Amino acid sequence: MEIKVLGAAGGEVTGSSYLIKTDKATVLVDAGMFQGGKESEAKNKLPEGATPSKIDALLLTHGHLDHTGRVPLLIKYGYNSPIYSTEETLKLAQIILQDSARLQVADAMRKNRKQWKEGQPIAEPLYNTEHVEYMKELGRAVEYNTPIEVAEGITAKWIEAGHMLGSGSIEVTVTENDKTKTIVFSGDLGPLTLPLLKPFDHFNHADLVFLESTYGDRDHKSFEDTMVEFENIIVEAQKSGAKILVPTFAIGRAQQIIYHLAELFHLGKVPPFPIYLDSPMAIKALTIYRDHQDLLDEEFQELKRRGAFPLNAEYFIPCTSLEESKKINEVQGPCLILAGAGMCNGGRIMHHLYHNIENPNTHVLIVGYQSYASLGRKLVEKQAVIRIFGEEKRLRAHVHTLSGFSAHAGQTDLLNWFSYLAPSKPKVVLTHGEDMQRETLASLIKKNHEIDSILPEIGDIIEL
């Protein structure tokens, strides 16, 4: 048996994908899109060595684009086998990928307007909405903690990963030549202290572990300290009549911020002001969160029992059309605008930054991971001049990085999750992290458990 690493390796955080090959079956775990700068996005092709028509099953850890973004591309080129994941992941992936498909088509049209005039080859979108729609035919919903046979000699089991609604770590059990081996894919793990989602579960045995390392070199600021900082920013912005811009991943982080604002309003810590959710995708996702409230944690249930309603129409304003989005530019603060994309590499947040980044009475809250070379990373670094839509803008807005809202586990939580597997002395492969992050995590795993870690490049093959 061999597993080929097809993404999220060599210091690359996005593009997660792993190809498992046995003598009887081929199974793909995730098929994520590369995100960030042009160099990363140029890698968005069919995973090398993964022939769509020869893959027996696709297993998804969760719905985010960097884990599902190349699924429609596989379908476009002939993939027609089952796609296994939780019901929530299948639903959320549809929303995310439909939006991605629309962006792919729009981007190709923009390029073609220019390339047609210059006589260059016509650009094609990676995929379109029809390929995403066909995912519904292939989807097979799984239950947590329930093993299911996904291909000959291969079973899989999902457990809660605590990263987003429906996210899971996957245990893949392979029987080959009368021997059984267990491979665990962590997927993206969530922090144990973050409200709204249930905390991650863990496995107790593995022969091989693929562990994410996004924050392998550090812990986030504590959630309690982050909430104090968040509350102070909100109070100050309310008093000064400021606009608060939150570049947000439409699924997960948007719901988290709305939840915390509802709590602040309900407790009377700040007078309510308008919250604009300027993301059709996030608005659709809220419906799924509402329909699956049983999967949310006790803190959410308690807030609900106290009578707080995060989608109170008195202050919560969904914006679906471009006209509604543009009108927000005319609105005076205090107000908060949630808009994608989370790394500021596209989407409606770009327009809000363009119109407000030079205003010193604007606050920008960075609440998620920002990949190298993305506009979001430049904001985190507080570069004096930011280029938006080809125009240089002076950064005069206040930029706050609230890492305590991250949906990724920090170093301590990653080590906690792995500690349950460590006694079985598995082979460890660290992916989904920049070099410093995974090197630091590898040294701690070596120090704590005397286990060496493999830091693969894209295309490397791990044998077991």
C-alpha positions as CSV (number, residue, x, y, z in Angstrom):
1,M,0.0,0.0,0.0
2,E,1.2,3.5,-0.8
3,I,-0.2,7.0,-0.2
4,K,0.7,9.8,-2.6
5,V,0.6,13.3,-1.2
6,L,-1.1,15.5,-3.8
7,G,-1.3,18.8,-1.9
8,A,-0.8,20.8,1.4
9,A,2.9,19.7,1.4
10,G,6.3,21.3,0.9
11,G,5.3,24.3,3.0
12,E,2.0,24.7,1.2
13,V,-1.0,25.0,3.4
14,T,-3.8,24.6,0.9
15,G,-4.7,22.0,-1.7
16,S,-5.1,19.0,0.7
17,S,-5.3,15.7,-1.2
18,Y,-4.0,12.1,-0.6
19,L,-4.2,9.2,-2.9
20,I,-4.4,5.7,-1.3
21,K,-3.5,2.8,-3.6
22,T,-3.7,-0.9,-2.7
23,D,-3.5,-4.0,-4.9
24,K,-7.4,-3.9,-5.2
25,A,-8.5,-0.3,-4.8
26,T,-7.8,3.4,-5.2
27,V,-9.2,5.9,-2.7
28,L,-8.8,9.7,-2.6
29,V,-9.0,11.6,0.6
30,D,-9.9,15.2,-0.1
31,A,-9.3,17.1,-3.3
32,G,-8.7,20.6,-2.2
33,M,-8.0,23.8,-4.2
34,F,-4.7,25.7,-3.8
35,Q,-5.3,29.2,-2.6
36,G,-3.3,32.3,-2.0
37,G,-1.1,34.0,-4.6
38,K,-0.9,33.2,-8.4
39,E,1.9,30.7,-7.8
40,S,-0.3,28.6,-5.5
41,E,-3.4,28.9,-7.7
42,A,-1.4,27.8,-10.8
43,K,-1.3,24.3,-9.1
44,N,-5.1,23.9,-9.5
45,K,-5.0,21.0,-12.0
46,L,-6.0,17.4,-11.9
47,P,-3.9,15.8,-9.1
48,E,-1.0,14.1,-10.8
49,G,-1.4,10.3,-10.7
50,A,-5.1,10.5,-9.9
51,T,-7.0,9.2,-12.9
52,P,-10.6,10.2,-12.1
53,S,-12.2,7.2,-13.8
54,K,-10.0,4.8,-11.8
55,I,-10.7,6.1,-8.3
56,D,-13.1,3.9,-6.4
57,A,-14.1,6.4,-3.7
58,L,-13.5,10.0,-2.5
59,L,-13.6,10.7,1.2
60,L,-14.0,14.3,2.4
61,T,-12.9,15.6,5.8
62,H,-14.9,18.8,5.5
63,G,-16.4,21.3,3.1
64,H,-13.8,24.1,2.9
65,L,-12.5,24.9,-0.5
66,D,-8.9,23.9,0.3
67,H,-10.2,20.4,0.9
68,T,-13.0,20.2,-1.7
69,G,-12.2,22.7,-4.5
70,R,-10.9,20.2,-7.1
71,V,-13.8,17.7,-6.6
72,P,-15.8,19.2,-9.6
73,L,-12.6,19.1,-11.7
74,L,-12.4,15.4,-11.0
75,I,-16.1,15.0,-12.1
76,K,-15.4,17.1,-15.2
77,Y,-12.8,14.6,-16.3
78,G,-14.8,11.4,-15.5
79,Y,-15.0,10.8,-11.8
80,N,-18.2,8.9,-11.2
81,S,-17.8,7.0,-7.9
82,P,-19.2,7.7,-4.5
83,I,-18.2,10.7,-2.4
84,Y,-18.4,10.0,1.3
85,S,-18.6,12.6,4.1
86,T,-21.0,13.8,6.7
87,E,-24.4,15.1,5.6
88,E,-23.4,18.6,6.7
89,T,-20.2,18.5,4.7
90,L,-22.1,17.5,1.6
91,K,-24.5,20.4,2.0
92,L,-21.9,23.0,2.8
93,A,-19.6,21.8,0.0
94,Q,-22.4,22.4,-2.5
95,I,-22.7,26.0,-1.4
96,I,-18.9,26.6,-1.4
97,L,-18.3,24.9,-4.7
98,Q,-21.3,26.5,-6.5
99,D,-19.8,29.9,-5.6
100,S,-16.3,28.7,-6.7
101,A,-17.7,27.5,-10.1
102,R,-19.4,30.9,-10.7
103,L,-16.1,32.6,-9.9
104,Q,-14.2,30.3,-12.3
105,V,-16.6,31.1,-15.1
106,A,-16.5,34.8,-14.5
107,D,-12.7,34.8,-14.3
108,A,-12.5,32.9,-17.6
109,M,-14.9,35.5,-19.2
110,R,-12.8,38.4,-18.0
111,K,-9.6,36.8,-19.4
112,N,-11.3,36.0,-22.7
113,R,-12.4,39.6,-23.3
114,K,-8.7,40.5,-23.2
115,Q,-7.2,37.4,-24.9
116,W,-9.8,37.5,-27.7
117,K,-8.5,41.0,-28.7
118,E,-4.9,39.8,-28.5
119,G,-5.5,36.6,-30.5
120,Q,-4.5,34.4,-27.5
121,P,-6.0,31.0,-26.8
122,I,-9.4,31.0,-25.2
123,A,-9.3,30.4,-21.4
124,E,-11.6,27.7,-19.9
125,P,-12.9,27.7,-16.3
126,L,-11.6,24.8,-14.2
127,Y,-15.2,23.7,-14.0
128,N,-18.8,25.0,-14.0
129,T,-21.9,24.7,-11.9
130,E,-23.1,21.5,-13.7
131,H,-20.1,19.6,-12.4
132,V,-20.8,20.8,-8.8
133,E,-24.5,19.9,-9.2
134,Y,-23.6,16.4,-10.2
135,M,-21.9,15.9,-6.8
136,K,-25.4,15.5,-5.3
137,E,-25.7,12.3,-7.4
138,L,-22.5,10.9,-6.0
139,G,-22.8,12.0,-2.4
140,R,-23.1,9.4,0.4
141,A,-23.7,10.7,3.9
142,V,-22.0,9.0,6.8
143,E,-22.6,9.1,10.5
144,Y,-19.9,9.9,13.0
145,N,-18.3,6.9,14.7
146,T,-19.8,4.4,12.2
147,P,-17.4,2.4,10.0
148,I,-18.4,2.0,6.4
149,E,-16.9,0.0,3.6
150,V,-15.8,2.5,0.9
151,A,-13.9,0.2,-1.5
152,E,-12.7,-3.4,-1.6
153,G,-10.6,-4.0,1.5
154,I,-11.0,-0.5,2.8
155,T,-13.3,0.9,5.5
156,A,-13.5,4.4,6.8
157,K,-14.8,6.0,10.0
158,W,-15.4,9.7,10.7
159,I,-15.2,11.4,14.1
160,E,-15.8,15.0,15.2
161,A,-12.9,17.4,14.2
162,G,-14.3,20.5,15.7
163,H,-13.2,22.7,12.8
164,M,-16.5,23.5,11.1
165,L,-20.0,22.1,11.0
166,G,-19.8,18.5,9.9
167,S,-16.0,18.4,9.9
168,G,-14.3,15.1,10.6
169,S,-11.0,13.2,11.1
170,I,-11.0,10.0,9.2
171,E,-9.7,6.6,10.2
172,V,-9.1,4.4,7.1
173,T,-8.6,0.7,7.7
174,V,-7.0,-1.3,4.9
175,T,-6.8,-5.0,4.7
176,E,-4.3,-6.3,2.1
177,N,-2.6,-9.7,1.9
178,D,-4.3,-10.7,5.2
179,K,-2.8,-7.8,7.0
180,T,-4.7,-4.9,8.4
181,K,-3.3,-1.4,8.7
182,T,-4.9,1.8,10.0
183,I,-4.3,5.3,8.6
184,V,-5.6,8.4,10.3
185,F,-6.2,11.7,8.5
186,S,-6.6,14.5,11.0
187,G,-8.3,16.8,8.5
188,D,-8.4,20.3,9.9
189,L,-8.7,20.3,13.7
190,G,-10.5,23.0,15.7
191,P,-9.4,24.5,19.0
192,L,-10.9,23.0,22.1
193,T,-11.8,26.3,23.7
194,L,-13.8,27.9,20.8
195,P,-17.5,28.1,21.4
196,L,-20.3,27.1,18.9
197,L,-18.8,23.8,17.6
198,K,-18.3,20.7,19.7
199,P,-14.7,19.9,20.5
200,F,-12.7,17.4,18.5
201,D,-12.8,13.7,19.3
202,H,-9.7,11.5,18.9
203,F,-8.6,8.0,17.8
204,N,-6.5,5.7,20.0
205,H,-4.5,3.7,17.4
206,A,-2.9,4.1,14.0
207,D,0.0,2.8,11.9
208,L,0.2,6.0,10.0
209,V,-1.0,9.5,10.8
210,F,-1.4,12.5,8.5
211,L,-1.5,15.4,10.9
212,E,-2.2,19.1,10.0
213,S,0.3,21.6,11.3
214,T,-1.2,25.0,10.3
215,Y,-0.3,26.4,13.7
216,G,2.3,23.9,14.7
217,D,4.7,26.5,15.9
218,R,2.5,28.4,18.3
219,D,-0.7,28.7,20.3
220,H,-3.4,31.3,19.7
221,K,-4.1,34.0,22.2
222,S,-6.5,32.5,24.7
223,F,-10.1,32.7,23.8
224,E,-10.9,34.7,27.0
225,D,-8.2,37.3,26.1
226,T,-9.4,37.4,22.5
227,M,-13.0,38.1,23.6
228,V,-11.8,40.9,25.8
229,E,-9.9,42.4,22.8
230,F,-12.9,41.8,20.5
231,E,-15.3,43.5,23.0
232,N,-13.0,46.5,23.4
233,I,-12.8,47.0,19.6
234,I,-16.5,46.7,19.3
235,V,-17.2,49.2,22.1
236,E,-14.6,51.7,20.7
237,A,-16.0,51.4,17.2
238,Q,-19.6,51.9,18.4
239,K,-18.6,55.1,20.3
240,S,-16.7,56.5,17.4
241,G,-19.2,55.6,14.8
242,A,-16.6,53.4,12.9
243,K,-17.0,50.8,10.3
244,I,-15.7,47.4,11.1
245,L,-14.7,45.2,8.2
246,V,-14.3,41.5,8.8
247,P,-12.8,39.5,5.9
248,T,-14.4,36.2,6.7
249,F,-14.7,32.6,5.4
250,A,-18.3,32.3,4.6
251,I,-18.8,29.1,6.5
252,G,-17.6,28.8,10.0
253,R,-16.0,32.2,10.8
254,A,-19.0,34.3,9.7
255,Q,-21.4,32.3,12.0
256,Q,-18.8,32.5,14.8
257,I,-18.6,36.3,14.7
258,I,-22.4,36.7,14.5
259,Y,-22.8,34.5,17.5
260,H,-20.4,36.6,19.6
261,L,-22.0,39.9,18.6
262,A,-25.4,38.5,19.5
263,E,-24.1,37.6,22.9
264,L,-22.6,41.1,23.4
265,F,-25.9,42.7,22.4
266,H,-27.9,40.4,24.5
267,L,-25.8,41.0,27.6
268,G,-26.1,44.8,27.1
269,K,-22.3,45.3,26.8
270,V,-22.8,47.4,23.7
271,P,-25.9,48.9,22.1
272,P,-26.9,46.9,19.0
273,F,-25.8,48.3,15.6
274,P,-26.2,47.0,12.1
275,I,-24.4,43.8,11.1
276,Y,-24.2,43.4,7.3
277,L,-23.6,39.8,6.1
278,D,-22.5,40.6,2.6
279,S,-22.1,37.1,1.4
280,P,-24.8,35.1,-0.3
281,M,-22.8,31.9,0.4
282,A,-22.7,32.7,4.2
283,I,-26.4,33.5,4.2
284,K,-27.1,30.1,2.7
285,A,-24.8,28.4,5.2
286,L,-26.6,30.0,8.1
287,T,-29.7,28.0,7.0
288,I,-27.7,24.8,7.3
289,Y,-26.4,25.8,10.8
290,R,-29.9,26.6,11.8
291,D,-31.2,23.2,10.6
292,H,-28.4,21.3,12.5
293,Q,-28.3,23.1,15.8
294,D,-28.1,19.8,17.6
295,L,-24.5,19.6,16.4
296,L,-23.6,22.9,18.1
297,D,-22.1,23.0,21.6
298,E,-23.6,23.6,25.0
299,E,-22.6,27.3,25.1
300,F,-24.7,27.9,22.0
301,Q,-27.6,25.9,23.6
302,E,-27.3,28.0,26.7
303,L,-27.3,31.3,24.8
304,K,-30.4,30.1,23.0
305,R,-32.1,29.2,26.2
306,R,-31.4,32.7,27.5
307,G,-33.3,34.2,24.6
308,A,-30.6,35.5,22.4
309,F,-31.2,35.1,18.7
310,P,-28.1,35.6,16.5
311,L,-30.2,36.4,13.4
312,N,-32.4,39.1,15.0
313,A,-33.8,41.2,12.1
314,E,-33.5,44.4,14.2
315,Y,-29.7,44.5,13.5
316,F,-28.8,41.6,11.3
317,I,-29.0,42.6,7.6
318,P,-28.3,40.0,4.9
319,C,-27.1,41.3,1.6
320,T,-27.6,39.0,-1.4
321,S,-27.4,41.3,-4.4
322,L,-24.5,43.4,-5.7
323,E,-26.8,46.5,-5.5
324,E,-27.3,45.8,-1.7
325,S,-23.5,45.3,-1.3
326,K,-22.7,48.6,-3.0
327,K,-25.2,50.5,-0.9
328,I,-23.2,49.6,2.2
329,N,-20.6,52.1,1.1
330,E,-23.1,54.8,1.7
331,V,-23.9,53.6,5.2
332,Q,-22.4,55.5,8.2
333,G,-21.0,53.7,11.2
334,P,-21.2,52.2,13.6
335,C,-21.7,49.0,11.7
336,L,-20.0,45.7,11.0
337,I,-19.5,44.2,7.6
338,L,-18.8,40.5,7.2
339,A,-17.8,39.7,3.6
340,G,-15.7,37.1,1.8
341,A,-13.1,36.1,0.8
342,G,-11.5,35.2,4.1
343,M,-7.9,35.8,2.7
344,C,-9.0,39.0,0.9
345,N,-8.0,37.3,-2.4
346,G,-11.3,38.1,-4.1
347,G,-15.0,38.6,-3.3
348,R,-16.9,41.5,-1.9
349,I,-14.5,42.3,0.9
350,M,-12.2,43.8,-1.7
351,H,-14.6,46.6,-2.6
352,H,-15.1,47.4,1.1
353,L,-11.4,47.5,1.7
354,Y,-10.9,49.7,-1.4
355,H,-13.4,52.3,-0.2
356,N,-12.5,52.3,3.5
357,I,-8.8,51.2,4.0
358,E,-7.5,54.8,3.9
359,N,-10.0,55.9,6.6
360,P,-8.5,56.0,10.1
361,N,-12.0,55.5,11.5
362,T,-12.1,52.0,10.0
363,H,-11.3,48.8,11.9
364,V,-10.3,45.7,10.0
365,L,-10.6,42.4,12.0
366,I,-8.5,39.5,10.7
367,V,-10.0,36.4,12.3
368,G,-8.5,33.5,10.2
369,Y,-5.4,32.2,8.6
370,Q,-3.9,34.3,5.9
371,S,-1.7,32.5,3.3
372,Y,1.6,33.7,2.1
373,A,1.3,36.5,-0.6
374,S,-2.4,37.0,0.0
375,L,-3.8,40.5,0.5
376,G,-4.9,39.4,4.0
377,R,-1.3,38.5,4.9
378,K,-0.2,42.0,3.8
379,L,-2.9,43.5,6.1
380,V,-1.7,41.3,9.0
381,E,1.9,42.6,8.3
382,K,0.5,46.1,8.2
383,Q,2.3,47.0,5.0
384,A,2.1,50.8,4.5
385,V,0.8,50.6,0.9
386,I,-1.7,48.0,-0.2
387,R,-2.6,47.4,-3.9
388,I,-6.3,46.8,-4.5
389,F,-7.7,46.6,-8.1
390,G,-4.4,47.7,-9.4
391,E,-4.4,50.9,-7.4
392,E,-2.1,51.7,-4.4
393,K,-3.9,52.5,-1.2
394,R,-2.4,53.9,2.0
395,L,-3.2,51.7,5.0
396,R,-4.7,54.1,7.5
397,A,-7.4,51.8,8.9
398,H,-6.7,50.0,12.2
399,V,-5.9,46.3,11.6
400,H,-6.4,43.8,14.4
401,T,-5.4,40.2,14.2
402,L,-7.6,38.1,16.5
403,S,-6.0,34.7,16.3
404,G,-8.1,33.4,19.2
405,F,-11.0,33.2,16.8
406,S,-9.1,30.8,14.5
407,A,-10.9,27.6,13.6
408,H,-7.6,25.8,13.6
409,A,-6.1,24.1,16.6
410,G,-3.0,25.7,18.0
411,Q,0.2,23.8,18.9
412,T,-1.1,22.6,22.3
413,D,-4.3,21.2,20.9
414,L,-2.5,19.5,18.0
415,L,-0.2,17.8,20.5
416,N,-3.2,16.9,22.7
417,W,-5.0,15.3,19.8
418,F,-1.9,13.3,18.8
419,S,-1.1,12.2,22.3
420,Y,-3.9,9.6,22.1
421,L,-2.3,8.0,19.1
422,A,1.3,8.3,20.2
423,P,1.4,5.1,22.3
424,S,0.8,3.0,19.2
425,K,4.1,4.6,17.7
426,P,2.6,5.4,14.3
427,K,4.6,6.7,11.3
428,V,3.8,10.5,11.3
429,V,3.5,12.7,8.3
430,L,3.0,16.5,8.9
431,T,1.2,18.4,6.2
432,H,-1.0,21.5,5.8
433,G,1.6,23.8,7.4
434,E,4.3,26.2,6.3
435,D,7.9,24.9,6.9
436,M,8.5,26.6,10.2
437,Q,5.2,25.4,11.6
438,R,5.7,21.7,10.7
439,E,9.4,21.7,11.7
440,T,8.5,23.1,15.1
441,L,5.7,20.5,15.6
442,A,8.0,17.7,14.4
443,S,10.6,18.6,17.0
444,L,8.0,18.6,19.8
445,I,6.6,15.2,18.7
446,K,10.2,13.9,18.7
447,K,10.8,15.4,22.2
448,N,7.5,14.2,23.7
449,H,7.1,10.8,22.1
450,E,10.4,9.9,20.5
451,I,8.7,9.6,17.1
452,D,10.3,11.1,14.0
453,S,8.0,12.9,11.5
454,I,8.1,13.0,7.8
455,L,7.7,16.4,6.1
456,P,6.7,15.6,2.6
457,E,6.9,17.5,-0.7
458,I,3.9,17.5,-3.1
459,G,4.2,14.2,-5.1
460,D,6.0,12.2,-2.4
461,I,4.8,8.7,-1.8
462,I,4.5,7.2,1.7
463,E,4.7,3.5,1.9
464,L,3.1,1.3,4.6
